[in-house]
Amino acid sequence: MNELLNVKWNLLLPTVLYLVAVYVIGAYCYKYVKRARKFLEEYFVASRQIGGFVLTMPLIATYLGPTFKSVKSQWSRSKI
């Protein structure tokens, strides 16, 4: 029973305040998103105005990212 009363307030209080702040910000933003016409469509498809070049760059970076990382790590090992 004594262990239940021994709460680490320096950990619990910031966590609770953070969760309350996130909830308040979410509730505040929900009002504007709810009122905005076609907000989600505009957000996710960017009004269908993004060109092909912009769409392919993240895809190429995703495929090549691990390759460059492994090349860099092999290069740094060979220098030691």
Phi, psi and omega in degrees: 000323181293330179292330179290330180278342181273079183264138176277091184293332179291343175260323185285316184297311178298326179294315180294318178297320178297314181296321177294318180297318179296320178296316181295316179296319178296318179294322180293316181288332180299324179300318183284324178291323180294322181282333184291133179279128177055035182298312183295322178295315179295323183290313187279330181252001176051044179057018179056037181246006180276132181284171181295324180299316181293326180287329182276337182299313177297326178294315178295318179297325179294318181287323184271344182305307179295330179296312180294325179294317181290325177295317180296317181291325176292321179295318181291330178289324183288337180282341184280000000 
